[in-house]
């Protein structure tokens, strides 16, 4: 802590910024950590309280109860399908993790990828590799920038620290994205592969993709 106090005026600016920043940010940090811990424990308690009532005939109750523990509002059709699986808890956890990548069409009653290109496995693999490469690149650039600032090789100010913070955000986003894409490759075929999907399945090969493009082109010409 003493070292930080010594370095703060040198790399950040006025020594008054440190106590001022601590005064402003510390309550928010403490509140955020407390809320996160309380939220998780409260979510578990709420889920168990709701689940004890076992009113699974009510669709809204079922969605809200599951949301308290798995943090995603999953469609009722998917919930009822997964709950009947032998490993219902694991299925709900893993599907919730990858749900930001897929969605449910209320009209057709089919699942679909939010990014239509992900119907092709080769595109999903490509996006995973790009996200992984981007993560390593962003992490390397951010760490290099942090070293240059702390070592005094470049001037330090709010602009530089803003860029470093943005780099950390981008790095974290890419890490989450590549992990989610990697998990989806195993989770979606395993737990949701037998459910109805647009086009007949969770993955389309290149031939089917090219054929559908040709059909759409012909319809457009007509």
Buried (B, 14 or more C-beta within 10 A) or exposed (E): EEEEEEEBEEBBBEEEEBEEEEEEEEEEEEEEEEEEEEEEEEBEEBBEEBBEEEEEEEEEBBBBBBBBBBEBEBBBBBBEBBBEEEEBEBBBBBBBBBBEBBEBEEEEEBBBBEEEEBBBBEBBEBBBEBBBEBBEEBBEBBBEBBEBBEEEEEEBEEEBBEBBEEBBEBBEBBBEBBBBBBBBBEBBBBBBEEBBBBBEBBBBEEEBBEEEEEEEEEEEEE
